[in-house]
Amino acid sequence: MAVYIRLTDAVRARLRGGDSAFGSTSSSGSDHDASACLSGLVQAFLETEDAAAAADNDAAGPAQQAGDNCDSDDGDSAAASVRELLDPPAEQDVFRIRLAAAASAAAEAEAALRPHGAAFRRAMARRLRAAGYDAGVCRSRWEASGGVTAGTYEYVDVVVAAASPSRKATRYIVDADFRAGMEVARATAEYAAVVAAVPVSVVVAREENVGRAVRVASDAARRSLRAQGLHMPPWRKTRYMLAKWLGPYKRSTAAAAMSSVPGGGGGAGMDVVKCRAVGFFAPPAAAPAARIK
């Protein structure tokens, strides 16, 4: 194996005999002196290389540490954003705080139905309506397009009428399964912090805040999966996640039984379901019944 020695100015000076550390190589032809000279050259070369490497490491150290902390900073920022959007301070939206308390109480009261999904959501909406909120069960549906698979999703919403005709109603998303919908396999510590920022019991947030939080969480999920060498599954892509809560939906609300039921309330255990379609094709109008002669 060939060994190459870089001749620095210090080494060249020693070769010329300018450094007494090797003695006078021109006045002695012994093998001992030659070996001592070669050993000194190698030692000088190694010392020079060590000094250069140490200088390089000192210069690269801060940059490397900054790179290592970059993902951590992104994760902290994403978690803070999600928390601010889905659980803002009480003074920013007092109505949301009251609604969140009512939704949590409804979820706790109907906990036995939670494994049954649809029945749980309808029971929650029913309790919220009993508490005076305009609550409904929304079923969103979207078609496959642009790499996003088709799907459906159900959640509860509460609509607050606008204070004036010039303004539109405010819509709150109420979802007890929101946090589960954010989880991914083999999440990094940074993305785990993002998921932990989502309220544990029930998410209650304005629909625009839900949209922003979903975008932040989806970006963080993409970074987390990429760090683990995994691809983003279709059901965790931003467009898919947004379609769940902000896509076309049908809203069903249950009213009290009709007062015209014989017996004055004999149908109190029945729900009259009214549906409002948003983004779906409206059903064709029924033709008037022919008069029998």
Secondary structure, DSSP 8 states (H G I E B T S, - for coil): --------HHHHHHHTT--TTS--TTS---HHHHHHHHHHHHHHHHHHHHHHHHHHHHHHHHHHHHHHHHHHHHHHHHHHHHHHHHS--GGG-HHHHHHHHHHHHHHHHTGGGGGGTHHHHHHHHHHHHHTT--EEEEEEEE--BTTB--EEEEEEEEEE--SSTTS--EEEEEETTTTGGG--TT--HHHHHHHHTS-SS-EEEEHHHHHHHHHHHHHHHHHHHHHTT----GGGSHHHHHHHHHS-EEEEEEE---TTSTTTSTTTT--EEEEEEESS-------------
